[in-house]
Amino acid sequence: MKLRPIQKDDYIVHKIPHNYNKNADCPKFKDFLEKSVPDPKEREKLQEYVGYGLMKWTKKHEKALLLLGPSNTGKTVFLRTIEELFGEEAIANFSLQEICDEKYNKAELKDKYVNIRHDLSDKDVQDVQFFKEIVSGNSIKAREIYESPIKFRPMAKLMFSANHFPTPQKDKVGNEYLNRWLVAKFPYSFPEKEQDKNLKQKLTTEDELEGILKWAVEGAKRLQKKGRFTNDRNPEEKRTCLYSGGNSINQFIREKIEFRYNADDKMKDFREFSYDIYQEYKKYCDRNNLEEHGQRALVEELKNINCVRKYKPMKDGKRRRGFKGLRLKDN
């Protein structure tokens, strides 16, 4: 990759609103990333994807970026900083549901560098096929309201953050879908006393943004040289993220509950009361600094597991709710 001034024949619609300075640096941004994403390979992946966003002429890597982790991990600060890097005119802010299902939103992706959306719902993916077409840059038809249809290739790179891996509502989670995602984990939730409320302003000074632009260009060069993203997980590893990623309930179930298929009524050690499970779940979230969900959400997740059955025994003269076919693991 070689850099040169913009020429008339490039037909550039939007320009990054910051100067490219080969001597620039972004020490505050790099310090923030080291604290939020301690794995250097994961930071390289983020650098390459932001650089990929600058490469408006290609979608050869066919990936959407997902920042995955619980609340207060730095995901929002990262995306807001990248929004400042690209500038308001070069970005769209649609969720997957809005892109795939809404009639007129697709047309607004035309000529955009990136689409950035915070806090993606885990039920946002309605049309897996259309999602894959957008990520791959296939030609689509779209129109703005009251306008004639147009055909174009959406070249905007998709960047999202989420607490949960977004799962399709109607389709099976196949490898083709998982392969379209580039997952970067933001693992640590920072307590309020450690949060800098002015951090976004510190990261978006002109000097920092010029340094971030240089950082992104370096990522683009490395991506072009290697031909693939650093530390891209295989489909099975992404499938693990689907069940354990930023969702504290799924993480708790995976690590702290043991299941017994075909458990009969004589197996009293594979029975737990809902209240006791929830109390252990709260302790687990507190120990691991994870976002806590309500007891109803936990119970509904357990009810969806095939081997688990409802259990309503009498105890101390009262009927209590619980489950058969599972037990809490020893700490």
N, C-alpha and C positions, 0 to 999 in steps of 0.2 A: 504494500500500500504506500503510495506517495501522495503527499498533500500539495495542493496548488490553489491559487485564487479561483473563485467562481468565474465561469465564463458564460456568455450569453447563450451558447448552444446547450448548456446544462439544463435549461428550463427549470431552474430552482424556484419552487413556490414559497418555501419558508426557509429562513436562515437562522441558525443558532445565534441567539442574541448576546454572544460573548466572544471576545477575541481569543484566537488561538495563540498562546504564548508558550514557546518550547521550554522556557525557563520557569514556568509557573509551577506551583506546588499547592497542595491542599492538606496541610498538617492536621487541622481540626477534623476534617472529614475522615482522614485515615485513622485518626485516634478513635473517633466514634465507631468506625467499622470494626476496628480491632477489639473493642469492648463488646460490641453487639454480635459480631460473628467471629469468634476466636479461631476458627479453622481457616488457615491461610488459603487452602484450596477452594473453600467456599467463597472467600473474598475475591479470588481470581475469577471464579465463575460469574459473580456479580459484575466485576469490571468488564468481562468479555461481553456480557449481555447488554450493558449500557452502551458499549462500543458497537454492538450489533444494531442497536437502535439508531446509531448515526449512519449506518449503511443502508440508506433508503432504497438503494437500487437492487437489493437482493433479499430473498427469504429462504435461501438454500438450506439453512439449518433447521427450519420448520419447528421452532420451539416457542412456547409461551412461558414466561417467567412467573414462578409462584414463590413468594416469600412466606414461609410457613413457620408458625410459632404462636405461643400464647400472647395475651395482651401485654403492652408495655415492654416490648422487646426491642424497639427501634425500627420496626417495619415501616410505620407511618412516616417517621422522620426521614428515612432513606428515600421513600417514594416522593415525598414533598420536595426534597432536595433535587431529585432528578427532574421533577416537573419544572423547577426553576432553571435547571440547566437547558432544557429543550425550549422553554418559553411557551406561553399560553396558546399562541396561534398554531403551534406544531403538534399539539396533543389533543386527544379525545379522552373522555372519562366515562366510558360505558362499562357496565357489568356484562358478564357473559349472557345473561338472560336478555338484557337490552339489545345487545348486538345480534343475538340469534333469533329472537322472537318479535321484537318490535319492528314495525313495518318500515319506518323511515330512518332509523338510526344508522343502518349500514352505510348509507350514502355519505354520512359525516366522517367515515373513516378515510375517504378519498384524500390523498395528498398529505395525510398525517404521518409524522415520524413514529409516534408511540401512542398507545392507548393505556392509560394508567387508572386503575381503580383500587381503592382501599377497601379492606374488610369484605372480601368476597364471601357470599353466602355459600354454605356447603351444598345447597340445592340449586345453584345458579345454572348448571349445565343442562339445558333442556334439549338441545339438538346437537348431539355429538358430531354428526357428520358435518354440519355447518361450521362448528367450532374448528374441526380439522381443516376445512377448506380455507378458513380465514388465516389460521396459523401457517398454512402452506403457501399462502399467497395465490391461490387459484382465482381465476376470473369469476366475478359474481355480478348479478344484476341488482341494481338498487335505484331508488329515486327519493328525492326530497319531496315534501308535501306540495301538491299542486304542480309538480314539475314532471317532465317526461323521464322515463327510465334511462339509466346509463349503465354501461358495462365497464368495469375496471378491476384491476388487481389490487386488493388491499395490502399495502406494504407496511402498514403500521405494526410495530412489534407490541405484543401484549404483555403488560406487567401488572400483576395483582399481588395483594397480600391477603392472608386468611389465617384464621385459627384452626380451620379444618381443611382437609384435602377435599376439593369440590368433586362430588360424585354425580354421575348421570342419574336422572330420575327414571328414565325409561329403558336405558340400554345397559348391557353388561359392561363391566369395567375391563375392557380388553387391552392388549398390549399397544395397539395402534393409538388408543386414547392416552394411555400412560406415557408413551414415547413422545407425545407432543408437549409434555411438561418438563421444564427445567426447574427443579426444586432446590431452593436455598433456605437452609434452616437458620432462624433467629431463635436460639434456644433459651436465652435467659431473660426472665421477666424482672425488670428493675423496680425495687420498692420506690414509693413516691419520694422518700427523703433523698434518694440518689438521682432523681430525675432533674435535668436542667431544663426548666421551662423556656429558656431563651436559646436552646440549642439550635433550632431551625434557623433563627436569625444569624447565629454565629457561622453556620455552614453555608449561608447563601450570600455572603459578601462577594463583591466582584472579584477580589483576589482569590478567594476560595473556589468560586465557580470557574475561573480560568484554569485553576489547577485541576478541578474535577474534569473539565473538558480534555485537558492533556491526559489525565488518568484514563478516561474513556477511550481516547484515540489509541493509547497503548494497549488497551484491552482488545480493540478491534484489530490491531496489527497482530497480536498474539493469536486471536481466533482465526484470522486468515492464514497464518503460518501453520498452525496445528490442524486446521480443518475440522475441529470439533471443540465443544466446550469442556473446560476442566471439570473433573469430578462429577460428570453427569451420571446419575444413578441408573441402573438397569431397571426393567419393568418390575421385577420382583421386589427390589428395594423401594421403588415408588409405591408398590402395593402395600408394603409395610407402613409407609408414611400415611397411606389412606386410612389405616386402622390405628395408628399410634401417633401421628404427627402432632398437631397442636391441640387435638381434642383430648382433654384431660380424662373424660369418661372412658373413652376407648383405651387410652394409655393405662388407666387404673385397671380395667378389666383384663387387659393383656398381661399385666405384670403381677396382679394381686389376687386374681380369682382362678381357681382350678375347677374344671368342669368334668363331669362324669356322665358319659352317654349310657343310656339304659339303666340308670340308677333306679332300684326298686324301693319300695316303702321301708324295707328293713335297713337300708343304708342311711342311718340317722346322721352320719358324719358329713353327708353331702346335702345339708339343709342349712339355710341361713335366713334370719329375719331381715326384711328390707331396711329397718331402722339401723341394725348393726352394720349392714353393708355400707349404708350412707355415712355413718359416723367414721368408718375406716377410710372411705373415699375423701371426706373432708380433711382428715389427718394427712392423707397422701398428698392432696393439693397443697396443704400448708407446708409440708416438708419440702416439696419440690417447687414451691413458688409458682404454681399453675393456676390458671383461671378456673374457678369453681362454678359448677352448674347445680341446678336444683335437684331435689330428690326425685321429682317426677321424671326429669330427663334421664336420670340414671336407671330408674325402674323400667322406663320404656325401652331403653337400650338392652337391658337384660331380657325383657320379654321377647325380643326379636331373635334370641339365640335358640337354636333348634332343640337342644337337650334340656332346656330350662322349663320347669313347670311351676305354676302358682302353688302356694302352700299357705294355708290359713288355719293354723292350729289354735287351740285354746291355751292361754297361759295367764295364770293369776286371775282367772275368771273373765278374761277378756280375749276376744279373737284377734290375733295378730297376723299381719301380712308378711309373707316371705316367699322363698323359692326352694324347690327341690332340684337336684342335679348340679349343684355348685357348692363350693365352700371357699372361704377366705384362706389364702396361703399364710403360713406362719411368717412373721416378720423376721 
